[in-house]
Amino acid sequence: MESKKVDNVCVIGLGYVGLTLAVTLAEKGLTVFGIEKNEKILGDLKKGKSHFHEKGLNELIQKTKGTTLLLSKEIPAGKAINCFIIAVSTPIDAITKLPRIDYIEKATQEIVPHLQPGQLVVLRSTIPVGATRNVVLPILQKKCSGFYLSFCPERTAEGKALEELKTLPQVVGGLDEASTDAAVELFSKISPLIVRTESLEVAEIVKLVNNSYRDMMFAYANQIALICKSLHLDAKDVIDAANLGYPRADIKLPGLVGGFCLEKDPYILMTSAKSDISLIKAAKQINENTIYHILDSIKSHVKRKPLKDVKFFISGFAFKGDPETDDLRSSQAIKLLELLKKNKANNILGHDFIVSQKQMKNLGVVPVSIEKGLKEADVAVFMNNHRSYANVNMELLAKKMKKGSLIFDGWHIFPEQLKHNDHIAYESIGFSKRVEKI
Ligand SMILES: NC(=O)c1ccc[n+]([C@@H]2O[C@H](COP(=O)([O-])OP(=O)(O)OC[C@H]3O[C@@H](n4cnc5c(N)ncnc54)[C@H](O)[C@@H]3O)[C@@H](O)[C@H]2O)c1
């Protein structure tokens, strides 16, 4: 294979996916034109500051900015670009759950005036199967021919994206052999392992299959949790015992399924399918219902007391704690907050190890320390699994809570410390220990 030149790259959309990829390529010495239309984000990036938390990211921006990383609002004219990477958002519609590909269409249209034969266009965003061929290709073909087109999904976990970009296998699918070759050439610069797929569509569906599988694994655990609770068994104990030393079980613990990708990717797979989707649909439903079970537990704990008279403490607003992030998109803590507010709760204290106090105030909660939150709350809810909870002496803090208050532990962080105390009620998904109510 004759190697294609893919050393001058233009990344369109500098969000979680585009920015981490742009700095990774720039650090490798490629010239990277980073395009971001949001002026606030772009302004901060030009000052060397990312708009989201990712370990090591600000250092890399500062290291590459102005040399190999060149930031602008629009694709610069007359530059020797030989590869465009589209990394814009593909959210789903809140009501219909259908994927929105208008950002993809717009970004593709913006490439068109710059497109020349021999250039490579890579789609990195998560899309319905067939969208590269049926949406992106026709837009590009209107102006040009002889370009290469590839789909290469992003599969990193927020919080360790910079590390995973260099270690995870990169899945590559092309419009034709030459397109696949060109994309392999590009991703070989950062990744030790390339997975060449047969077609664009195989690469597209791989991403959806990965995330829908993960969603289903949690759904299984969440359903087992409900079964265990109904039988007055502790789901964590059951799952730990089922897994221990047994080679044919790797059952997840029940938990809160959130985050931008897990929330939407199963829906994008369902939209793409032309066959039975009942299993994926049921899994999604089970995971989406988990937050209502937490609300039911809270209501059942406070009995008839209206939620407006209950003082809440929520800890862990980011959609996950490990690896740590400040991403609030599709966070179950935000969903819980909305539900509590719908139920007229208005006395809500909040804490997060990473999310800023300003962000929390914007959500309408009062930022406090864990100590203060627990001391004052009638109901405390732990909504993510940040590693720093391991340093919290919950046994001691729980004793300082009001007698009969509730801790709902959404991630099974504190069972050893709280399961057998008789001062407060302790619940998790699939476990409930009640004491005298407030
Ligand atoms: N967040 C993740 O960890 C992750 C992981 C895997 C895949 N994905 C997928 O990658 C895609 C991007 O996700 P994200 O989380 O980075 O989204 P994001 O919303 O954080 O970033 C998209 C960025 O693109 C910018 N943008 C939109 N249109 C533009 C245009 N025409 N020109 C320049 N800038 C433009 C937006 O202002 C925004 O900053 C989505 O399809 C997502 O599903 C995300």
The ligand as a Gaussian input file, in Angstrom:
#p B3LYP/6-31G(d) Opt

LIG

0 1
 N      -18.166000      12.330000      25.195000
 C      -17.611000      11.174000      24.960000
 O      -16.838000      10.702000      25.771000
 C      -17.881000      10.427000      23.673000
 C      -17.314000       9.169000      23.543000
 C      -17.492000       8.494000      22.361000
 C      -18.233000       9.062000      21.335000
 N      -18.804000      10.291000      21.491000
 C      -19.528000      10.864000      20.356000
 O      -18.692000      11.879000      19.778000
 C      -19.505000      12.959000      19.309000
 C      -19.080000      14.246000      19.985000
 O      -19.344000      14.136000      21.371000
 P      -18.803000      15.203000      22.399000
 O      -19.115000      14.671000      23.746000
 O      -17.409000      15.552000      22.062000
 O      -19.756000      16.441000      22.055000
 P      -19.607000      17.954000      22.525000
 O      -20.952000      18.538000      22.439000
 O      -18.828000      17.989000      23.795000
 O      -18.659000      18.610000      21.421000
 C      -19.045000      18.996000      20.166000
 C      -18.401000      20.355000      19.892000
 O      -18.546000      20.651000      18.518000
 C      -18.797000      22.027000      18.367000
 N      -19.395000      22.187000      17.048000
 C      -20.613000      21.779000      16.614000
 N      -20.771000      22.050000      15.316000
 C      -19.630000      22.629000      14.901000
 C      -19.182000      23.120000      13.654000
 N      -19.948000      23.043000      12.567000
 N      -17.942000      23.683000      13.574000
 C      -17.152000      23.768000      14.675000
 N      -17.529000      23.317000      15.888000
 C      -18.749000      22.735000      15.992000
 C      -19.697000      22.358000      19.536000
 O      -19.686000      23.737000      19.828000
 C      -19.075000      21.500000      20.634000
 O      -18.100000      22.219000      21.377000
 C      -20.956000      12.556000      19.592000
 O      -21.467000      11.918000      18.447000
 C      -20.802000      11.566000      20.721000
 O      -21.871000      10.667000      20.763000
 C      -18.627000      10.977000      22.644000

